[in-house]
């Protein structure tokens, strides 16, 4: 089928406008051109009357985007801390806030010559793989309850040429954490069910609910298990890094202190929102 670049852009953008506004639709089109067509956008715009060299399956891609499926799932890839990651509907799409968490861990542990790290609820492996890439002395283990997530994470470790030990593990089960560690990190489910109504449909309808939501009456469900098990799995003086819901920092700080953590800090993200809690196991 002959289609000019102008016609392609018009069709693409108009298909998305029922779900996205004009600016968002244009932005998605630009990303699509650069990622799927492999063409710098300014070059694509040089002569809009030229035929567009479209990839196989572009109409299916457009249908998926118009249905609200996240761009990263359609492309099956994203970027995290400058590294490439495969993402599928079996894993959450890594968020910029989590990049801040990882950057803080790397900064605070860069000089260590020996470091054992555990990532609880690894999903795509973004945290574990990035830490393995940026902390050469680290021995990294990553846990998840989902077989599908573990397969994606293992592929991402291979893509980024790092060694990470991936294990299937249910943090809510009775088993203790496998091993002893200097550093434990987790970005577990923490969104209360009541917040569903305020979330964008492309998150609700496409990202795994298992990795997002907790019951309204037990918002700290995963943190309770993580704190209890980390208190026996961390080496003395070891640190626990958590990404959290902004509403529960006081309760989470108290929870960690009740399990023997000291120097517990509540940290903000770049937008000034309470986002991270960090504690050190007492020696």
N, C-alpha and C positions, 0 to 999 in steps of 0.2 A: 504493500500500500504506500503510495506517494503522499507524504505529508511534509509541509514546510515547518521550519523551526517555529515560526509565528503561530501556525495552526496547532502545533504540538503544545506550545506554552498555553495558548488559550484553552484548549481542551483540558489540559492538566489542571490548571488553576480553577476553571469553572466547575470541574468535578469535585473539587475540595471545598468550595465556598459554602455549601450548605452546612458543613461541619466546622470549618475554620474561617476566620475573617480574611479579607483580601491580603493583608500583610503576611499573615501566617501561611496562607496558601502559596504566595510568591516565594517565601522563604523555603518551604518544603520543595518547591519546584527547583530552586537553585541547588539545594542539597542533592536532589535526585540527579540533576544534570552532572554535577561534579562527581558523585559517587558511583552511580550506575552507568552513566555514559562515559565517564572518565575524561571529561572535557572541562577545562577552566571556563567558568560561566561567562567571563567577558569575551572569550573566543566564540562561545555559542551565540552571543548576541551580535557579533560583527555584521552578519548579513542574515536577517531573519527570513529572507525569501529562499534561502538554500534548503535543500531537503535535510531532514533530521535523520541521522543514522541511529535508529532506535534499537535497543537490545530486545532479544526474544523475551517474551513475557511481560513487556511493559504495561500492557493493558490489565493484566492480572495484578501487577504491582499497584496500579492506579485504583483498581477496585478495592484492594485491601486498605490502601491509605484512605480512600473515601468512606470506608466503613468505620474508620476510627482506629484501626490497628496502628500502633506506634511505628514510626519510621524505622527505628532500630530493628524491630522484629522483621519488617519487610526486607530490609537490607541484610538481616542476620548478622549485624556487626555494629559496634560502637567503639568509642575511644574512652579510656579511663587513665588519667595521669599520663597521657601521652602514649599509651600502649594500646594495641588493637585487641579487641575482645569480641568473640562470638557471643550473641545473645539469642535466645529462643524464648517462646512463651513459658518454658519450664523455669526460667530464672527472671528475677527482677532486672530492669535496666539500671545500671549503676548511676547514682546521683552525684552532682557536684559537691554536695555536702560531705559525702563519703570520701571524696578526694581530699578534703580538708582534714578529715580524721587520719587518713593514711599519711598525708604530708607531715602532720604533727608527730606521728609515730616515727617516721624516718628521721626527722630532725632531732628527736630526743634520744634516738638509739644508734645514730650513725657511727659513733666512735667505738662501738662494742666489738670485741673480737670473737666472742662466743655468745650466741643468742638462740634460744629455742622459743618458737612462736607457734601459737595455736589460734586459728580463725574458726569461730563457731558460727555455723549457718552461712557457709561460704557462697552459696548461689553460683554465680558465674565464675567465681574464683577471683574476682577483681581485687579484693583486699589481699588475699594470700599471694597471688601471683605478683602483684606490684611490690609487696614487701620483700618477696624473694628476689625480685629484680633489683631493688634499691638497697638492700641490706645483705651484702655478699656473705657476711658471717652467719646469717640466719639459717637455721634448720626449721622449715615451715611445715606444719601439719594443718589440714583443713577438714572440717566436718560438715556434713549436711544429711538431712533425713531423706532427701530425694535422690533416687538413682539417676533420674534424668539430669538434674542439676550437676551431679558429680561427673557425669559424662561430658557436659559442656565445660565444666571447670578444668577437667583433665586436658581437654583439647586446647583450652586457652593457655595452660601451662606449657604445653608442647609448642604452641605457636610462638610464645614469648621466650622459649629456650631457658626455662627455669625448672628446678626440681621441687615439687611439692608433694607431700604424702596426703592423699585424699582417702577419707574413711567415711562409711555410712554410720551415722550416729544420731540418736534421738535425744536431744538435750533434756527433754521432759521425761525421759525414762529413768529407771533406777540405777543404771550402770554409771560408775565414776568415769571421769574423763580419762582418755587413754594416754597416760604419760605424765611427765612433769615439765613445767615450762617457766621461762623467764618473763614471758609476755603473752597475755591472752587478749584477743580483740573480738568484738562481735557487734554486728548491726542486725539484731534480731527483729522479728515482727513486733511492732509497738503501736500501730494505729488502732484506736478504739473503734469498735463496730459503729458507734454513733457518728463517726466522721465520714462514713461512706457517702452520705448525701452531698457532701461538699467536694468530693473528689471528681476529677475529670473522667468522663466515660471511657476514654482510651486507656486509663489505668484500671478502672473497675472491670471492664469487659475483656481485658487482654492480659494483664499482668497477674501472676499467681497469688490468689488470696491467701494461700498457706504462708507466704512470705511477708504478708502485710499486716493482717488483722489479729487483734486479741479481744477477748470478751470485755465488755464495758465494766463488769464487776471485778475483773482481775487484770488490770492494765499492765502490771509488772510481772505477769506470769513467767515470761522467759527470763527476765532479769533475776527473779527469785532462784530459778534453777542454776543460772550462770554464776551468780554470786556464791551459792552454796558449794557448787562443784569446783569453782575456781579457787576457793579458800583452801582446798586440799590438793589441788593440782599445780598451783603456782609455787615456785621456789620462794623462800623467805626474801622479802623485798621486791618480789615480782610485781608487775603492773598489769592492771586490767583497764582496757580502753573500750568504752561503750558509746555507740550512737543511740540517741534516745528521743522520746517525745518531749517537747518543751514544757508540757504541763506537769511532769512528774519528777522534776529534778530534786526537790527537797526529800520526797519519799525515797527516791533511789539512793541519794546520798546517805540517808539513815540506814537503808537496807545494807549497803556496803559496809558501813561502820559496824553494824550488828554482826557482820561475818568476819570481823577482824581487820578490815581495811583501814588504813590511815592516810592522811594527806589527801583526802578525797576532794577533787576539784570539779566544779561545774563550769564548763566552757561554752562560749558562744560561737556561732558560725559567723561568716563574713557579713551576714545580714543583721547581726546583733541578736539573733534568736538563741535561746538556750538549746544546745544541740548535743553536747558530748559530756560524759562523766568519766573521770579518770581517777583510779584509786591504787594505792600501793599496799600489798599485803604486809602486815606488821611482822617484824623479825623476832 
